[in-house]
Amino acid sequence: MTARWVVDEVQPNRDVNVVWQPISLLVKNKPAEDSDYYGPVAFTHKLLRVMEAIRAAEGDGAVQRWYWHTASLIHHDKNRDFDVADELEAAGFDRSYAAAFDDEALDAEIESRMQAGLDLTGDDVGTPIIAMDDTAGNRVGIFGPVITRVPPTDESLQLWDGMIACTTIPGFWELKRTRTERPEFGERPS
């Protein structure tokens, strides 16, 4: 939901350049292989390998298209058992990127990029992480916002501006309340 919020509401109305970075819940949470959680996060970790292969060949700009396509399959279609080569083709990529799905050599790049985000926030956070430069030019990051639906444009921009203000104030660390509703993904992105 945070990705939809940034891309659909914030980016068109603020000077924001989005560069998508990986965060692997497989690496971060280290679930037991026999847990119900392991399979889904192992699958999405492998999708991150494909994402990094795309980034290496086509640059940061191509990453969002892959992320959007696979996130729509997972969240809107409830499909976690798709053929990666077929979906690469459906998203307009060469099917050959599917070889990256099982390429453990890409794990170091995923972990390095992920660690750059965690270095800004600390390790006791999850996803999403948003990074930016503060008014002094220092790179700062924040976990969140965790939202269950994309607010209308005016509220989205208030949320963005508030998040920027909080994140760039020295000494600010956390706001939190218990989530009481599930995400509402809305229309499938095109």
Secondary structure as UniProt FT lines:
FT   HELIX           2..4
FT   HELIX           5..10
FT   TURN            11..13
FT   HELIX           25..29
FT   TURN            33..34
FT   TURN            36..37
FT   HELIX           38..58
FT   HELIX           60..71
FT   HELIX           72..76
FT   HELIX           84..90
FT   TURN            91..92
FT   HELIX           95..102
FT   HELIX           104..106
FT   HELIX           107..121
FT   STRAND          129..133
FT   TURN            135..136
FT   STRAND          139..143
FT   HELIX           153..167
FT   TURN            170..171
//
